[in-house]
Amino acid sequence: MTSTRFQSLPVSGDEQARRIQFIRNAFERLEEEVGLEVYNCRETSTAITKLEEACMWFIKGVTHG
């Protein structure tokens, strides 16, 4: 089976792993900081989902780039 864009790619090396961890840490800090300032509501939930999506795309950029 050939690799497709829908398959998860393994982390290839320490530099990629470092970049991915940096991205995850940045999004976790953002979630913590913003979470302290907003109400828990539908809009906040949607915003957090969008942050999760953005994090996923950044990590995909690291593994596919």
N, C-alpha and C positions, 0 to 999 in steps of 0.2 A: 504494500500500500504506500502510495506517495504522500508526502507531507502536504497538508492544505492549510489555508489560513485559519481554519476552524480548530486546528489542533493546538494544544498548549505546547510550547517549546520549553525544553529544560534550560535552566540557567547554565550558561557556559562560562564558568570561571568566576574568580573572586571579584573582579571589577564589576561584572554584571550584578552579582549578588549584592555588592556594596551600593550600587545605584538603586536597585530595587528597594533595599532597606531604607535608603535615604528618602525615597519617594513615599514609602509607607509611613515613615516617621513624620514627614511633613504633613501628610493628610491627617494623621492621628492628632497632631498638635492643632491643626486648623479646626478639626471637629471639636476638640476639647475647648479651645478658646471661644469659638462661636457658640457652642452649646451652652456656655455659661451666660450668654447675653440674649438668648431668644427663648420664646415659649415653645413648649412641646405641642405642636399642632401639625395639621396636614401639610402646610407650606414648609415647615421645618423638615418634616419627614421627606418631602420631595427634594429639598435642597441637599439633604444628607445622601439620598440616592444618587443625585447628580455628582456629588463629590466622590462617591464610590465608583461611578462610571468613569469619571475623569482619572482617578487613580489607576483603574484598570487600563485605560488607554495609554497613560504614561508608561506603565510597566510593559505593555505590549510594544510600545515604541522602543523600549530598551532591548527586549528579547528578539524583536524582528528587525530592528534597525541596523 
